[in-house]
Amino acid sequence: MLKETEEILSKMYGIDGDILELSKSVDNEISGQFDRIREIREFNQLKVLNAMQESHLSDNHFNWTTGYGYNDIGREKVEEIYARVFNAEDALVRPQIVNGTHALSLTIQGIVRPGDEILSITNAPYDTLQGVIGIREEKGSLKEFGITYKQVDFLPDGNIDIDGAKKAISEKTKLIMIQRSKGYAWRKSLSINDIKEAIEAVKSVKNDVIVMVDNCYGEFLEELEPTDVGADVIAGSLIKNPGGGLVLAGGYIVGKKDIIELISYRLTAPGIGKECGLMFGTTRTIIQGLFLAPYIVSQAVMGAVYCSRLFEKLGYKVNPRYDDQRSDIIQIVQLKNADEVVKFCEGVQEAAPVDSFVRPVPWDMPGYGDQVIMAAGAFVQGSSIELSADAPIREPYNVYFQGGLTYDHSKMGSLKALQRMKIQFEGNSKNFGEQL
């Protein structure tokens, strides 16, 4: 760290000297992890570039249409490129998909029918999807339409219970769900090899079962995506990894052509499907965001590695550890109490370029069973590829740190979180590590 940088961090941002010294040691320890991240970034950058070139992308595809959006060549080109990038037959990429949960909900509702069974083989899904399925009672859930649900929990070591998944498949099982990211759970995120093994196993029991992967937070973490290893359909959000920090709203669904057709009827109406849907001038930013995504994701992953090692050196439990394989951008830090969670998020908010003066507080966020605190001073509201931290206020007080359009900014978020936590301790003249 340059002396001038230290002075800026100290004078402008109030980072104490002992934290800066700790940061230097972290920098030295994690540098070797970045080589592999850069290799993956380069591979995915070339893959995205090739998809755009093979699709003959032109500036004509960035033009507006109006009304119904019939024959929108830009929308068609966006979906062609997404299908190429994810090695799929077809895609839906639309600003009308409001978030990742909506993309997943559309996918499920497009596939299942009354009397069908959904089987999750990766524990219960993310909190917001539980209301869609009916695990948590919500009006209009799939449970009301006679669609049943069951799940297979992870093994004690955090791996998918392959034998349990195979045994759980019945004649009624129409859709198998796999959640790649850890979500609000203390577990490892699934690698592409984990997903491949699971898909091969369930298909060996029932070849026509449809496998859906929740790909949120996982895009471009490895060279392959779930559709490369047998997933029938995957879905995610454009204000997470694949939007590259530029996309204002939207979601994507890619997979087999007949499945995408069914889902498109749920998005619009039977008989209309993909043929309508205005892009509202978002085509250019969707494509440019995708072009930048491999680099932006690599920066977020580097920031997560830094955060992991920084807090691990202070005695906190972290998941994953800084040198573990990663398959999403999320870093969990297990704090000691609710107050530490709040202080951590306050620090991340203070590091934001937008609304740095705002103090986040826990609130009753729709779709969650506990109060949630969210720190996110982003250019795009709710963008998870930009620096953010959030946590449900419940034991064991895990905070979820993710994103950062640049590594330097993500690193600043960790430093400010640590600094904010430090001020609640007495005896600030002591070394922070000794205080803990």
Protein Blocks (a to p, Z undefined) as FASTA:
>chain_A
ZZklmmmmmmmnopafklmmmmmmmmmmmmmmmmmmmmmmmmmmmmmmmmmmmnopafkl
mpccehjopailklmmmmmmmmmmnopabdcddfklmbfklmmmmmmmmmpcghiacddf
ehjadfklmmmnomagcehiaklnopacddddddfkopacfklmmmmpcfklmbdcddfb
gmjadcddddfklmmmmmmmmmmmmmmbccdddfehkgokbmbdfklnopabdcddfklm
knnomagbdcdddddfklmmmmmmmmmoghklmmgccekhpmmmmmmmmmmmmmmmmmmm
mmmmmmmmmmmmnopacdddfkbccfbfbdcdddfbfklmmmmmmmmmmmpmghklbccd
ddddehiabdcddddddfbghiakbccdddddddehiacdeejjbfklmmmmmmmmmmmm
mmmpghklbcfklmZZ
